[in-house]
Amino acid sequence: MLHLIGYSIMTYNHIWQGMGFLDRVPLHPLLVPIIFTWLIVNGFYWTKNYNEFMKRLIIIACIAQPFYMYYFDRMGLNIVFTYIILMIVLKALDENIIDKYILIPSVVFIGLLVNIELAWVMLPLGILFYYIRPYVINKIMFLHKIRINKSFIRIYYPGHLLILSIIKYYLLTK
């Protein structure tokens, strides 16, 4: 259910943002990244194979990147790269690879430096979700009851950017 809510709002916002109507985005632009950050943290907890999860994220990020750059006319990396970094950070926290008092400030600092969409806010938020998840998961489990085809989940982000890029190209060449 959260995927469907996130995809609907993301597509709506992307239509407005990519077509140059930044002043008309009616839904808060951080709402979707917050939803997907929560889903990534839950995915980290539930995945049976961390390496496969990471591989899928890397493939999605790389496929989406040229469409992201064209559609939004940006040179930075798309938000899926932020989630890849977040997964690495969650793994480091989960396995105590680096002391959390060093890791967390470092991640926030890196998020401010890198040119990856919303890294400055999504990385700290993901760490927060990692720590509060055990306390709130039972309260919002009803949002996870509806299952969505995993293939749909994996192709939606690059697919919707491809379709929006084609529409934008068509509109600009007319």
Secondary structure as UniProt FT lines:
FT   HELIX           2..18
FT   TURN            19..20
FT   HELIX           22..24
FT   TURN            29..30
FT   HELIX           31..46
FT   HELIX           50..72
FT   HELIX           79..94
FT   TURN            95..96
FT   HELIX           100..113
FT   TURN            117..118
FT   HELIX           119..136
FT   HELIX           137..139
FT   HELIX           141..144
FT   HELIX           150..173
//
